[in-house]
């Protein structure tokens, strides 16, 4: 599994696709699915913390 920081928004290599060959469709799908999973996990932890603070 690729480390989380490889797909993060601050990684310049992720946003340099115009200089490289186009990303294969399957690879882009995998990239977007992993990003979505990471964002959902972050959102869940934020919601849990909000609930703790509201109690």
N, C-alpha and C positions, 0 to 999 in steps of 0.2 A: 504494500500500500504506500502511496506517495505521502510524504509528510504534509501536515496541514499548511505549513508556511509556503509550500510550493504554489498553492492555489490562492494565496491571500492577495488582497487588493494592492498591497504595497510592493509586491514582487514585480519588478519591471519586466522580467522575462515573460510573464503571463500576457502582458499588453503589447508585446512586440511582434505580433503575428504578421503585420504587413511586410516585415523584412524577411520573413521565413516563407516557406511553402505553405499553402492553405492547410489548415488542420483537418484531418479526416473527420467525417461526420460522426463516426463511432467514438472517436477520441473526444470530440467536443461534447457529445452527450454525456460521456463519463465525467468530464470536467465539470459540466454544469450540474449534474446530479450530486457530485461530491460537494460542490459549493453550496447547493441548496441544503444538503444534509447538515453542513457546518453552520449555516445561518439559522436553520431550524433549531439546532442544538443550543446555539447562543440565545435565541429568542426564548426557548423553554427555560433556560437558566435565569434570564432576566425576569420572566414572568413569575418564577418561583420566588425570587428574591423580593419582587414587589409585593407578593402575597405575604411574605414573612414580615416585611416592613409595615404593612397595613394592619397587622394583627396587634 
